[in-house]
Amino acid sequence: MIKFRNISEIEKLYPYVKAVAGTDVYNGDFGTVTEGTFALAANAKQVVMNIEVGDDEGLDRYFIAKGSDLRVLDLDKLDGKELEIYGKQIPTGVAKGDKLKSTATGDLVKGATAAPYVEVTEIIGNHKGIVVRVAASAPATQSVSK
């Protein structure tokens, strides 16, 4: 599961993309939307952020069937903002300062060296969740005039 760290993050923008699951996915899986279809992807800038309902609500692995409507969060629109991530996407042994990128299975792994990635800024509880800062694009370089 993924959620906003602060609700103010979305007060002035709509960071979602409407899509349909191209395959079975889990809430919080990373991927890309192409022509309205979501697919799991490595180094992705989009993530499933559906509202959880029913018996599976709040579980580490919230299943969403192929063909279901999805609400996908576009990380480009949240560059520099913080999110909270819980559940199956968090890698084992994650620590503050780790830079995480998505794999082809939609999960996160440590070791990102270039954007897009999320950087762990805080551990929630006993590794129940993490707070991350989004780095969707490479920082702009400054030129110095002489």
WOFEN-V195650 format. One line per field, one symbol per residue. phi: phi as a letter, one per 30 degrees, with the letter a starting at -180 (. if undefined). psi: psi as a letter, one per 40 degrees, with the letter a starting at -180 (. if undefined). Layout:
# WOFEN-V195650
phi->???
psi->???
This chain:
# WOFEN-V195650
phi->.bbddbddecdcbcdcbdacddadbcejdcabcbhiccbdadhdcbbdbdddbiddeiddbcdbdeiddbccdcdedceidcbcbbjdddddidbejdccbdcdcidcbdjdcbddabcdcaccicidabcbcdbdbdddcccccc
psi->iiiidhdededeigfihhihheihiiheiiaihhfehhiiiifieihhfihhiadeheidghihiheihihhhhddefheiiihhiadehiheiiheihiiiieeeiiiieheiiiihhheihhagfdiihihhgdiiiiihihi.
